[in-house]
C-alpha cells in the first residue's frame, strides 16, 4: 500500500517532542556502548553494596543498644529509623540493579518474527513505561501478557544505547522508518498503540486504521487528552467515529484504559479488571490484571487464554475475615430466633 504521508528526514520529525534524538541514523546493527553500560551497571552495583553495608551496620547498632553505655544510647535510638530507611533503599536499589543487568543483556532484533505483536508508542512514554512495578517494568508486565499472542516488537528510539525492557527493539534509519512500520502493520497479528501526541505516532495510527482490521488494533490509554488526539486521527479516516470515550476511575499503573474497536471502527473501553485474588507475578499484580483485562482481545483473535493462578493464601484469609465478621451477625440472628 502506498504511503500517502511525506517521508520524514530527521529523528525530530519522527518524534516531534524528542529533543535529544541523534542526527546519525540508528541501524539494526546498533549495539550498546560498553563503557556507558559498564558505568551505569557499576554505579547500581556500588549503591546496592553501600546500602547493604549501611543496613547491616545500623541494624547491629540498633540491636546492641542494650549493651551501649548510657551516654551513647541515643546512637542506638537513631539507628532504628536509619535501619528501616536503609532497608527500603536497599530493596529499591537492588531492583534497579537487576533491571540494568537485564538491559545489558538485551539484544536488538534484526528482523521481526512471524505473527508478532507490533507495539507503537511515543518515545517520550518510554520513561513512564520503564518504571519498576515490583521486579519488572510496566512495559515488561504488559508485554508478558501480549507475548502469549505473539512476540512483541517495537521500533527502537534513535540513538539509544540501552533498549528499554519489554518489547524487542528493531532499529532503522530516519529515511526508512515509515517503510518499516508500513511493512510491520501488514505482517503483525495484533497492533497495540500506547497513546501519545507526537507527529510520528499520529501518522502511525492513521496508517494502522487504513491497513489493519478493527479487531487487530488495541489502544492503551495513559492520558485522556492524548486519547482524544488519537481518536481524531481515526476520525479523519472514518468520520462517524466518536472522538472521546469515558475512561472510568480505575488504572493499572499509568494505564487508564484499553480501547478496542467494532466492525464500524467505533471505540469501546475494556473494563480494567482487579487482581481477583490472583497470585503476584514478579512482585506485582499488574500482569494478572493486564491478563484479565485483555481477555476479550484473546477471544477476538481466537487465541487461547489462561486464567492467572490463584493466590490461595489470600482466598483463605478473605474467607476467615468474612467468617469473623459473620459470627456476630449469625449469633444475633440465632439469639433473636430462640427468643
Number of C-alpha atoms within 10 A of each C-alpha: 9 6 10 8 10 7 15 15 14 17 25 20 15 25 21 18 16 17 10 11 19 15 13 12 17 20 18 15 13 21 16 19 12 11 9 12 16 14 11 15 19 14 12 21 18 14 16 20 15 14 21 18 14 18 21 14 15 21 20 15 20 22 15 12 18 11 10 15 9 10 7 10 16 13 15 21 14 13 21 18 14 17 21 14 14 21 18 13 17 21 14 15 21 20 19 21 21 16 21 22 17 12 19 21 11 18 16 20 18 15 11 19 14 12 15 21 28 27 22 21 25 22 21 17 13 16 9 15 22 17 17 19 20 17 18 23 23 26 20 22 27 21 24 18 21 24 15 16 21 19 20 27 25 21 21 23 25 25 20 17 16 22 22 24 23 23 23 22 23 23 25 21 17 21 15 15 19 22 14 15 18 17 13 21 23 14 18 23 20 26 26 24 23 22 27 26 20 21 16 22 22 22 16 20 25 19 22 23 20 15 14 17 15 20 17 20 21 20 24 20 24 22 17 17 13 17 23 19 18 26 23 20 20 25 18 12 14 16 12 12 18 16 17 16 16 9 21 11 8 13 18 18 14 13 19 17 26 24 20 21 18 11 9 10 21 19 22 17 17 16 16 22 16 17 20 15 17 20 19 18 16 14 12 19 20 25 28 26 23 23 25 22 19 22 17 15 21 16 11 10 13 10 14 10 17 11 10 18 12 15 13 12 11 14 14 11 11 13 12 12 11 11 12 11 11 12 11 11 11 12 11 11 11 11 10 9 8 6 5
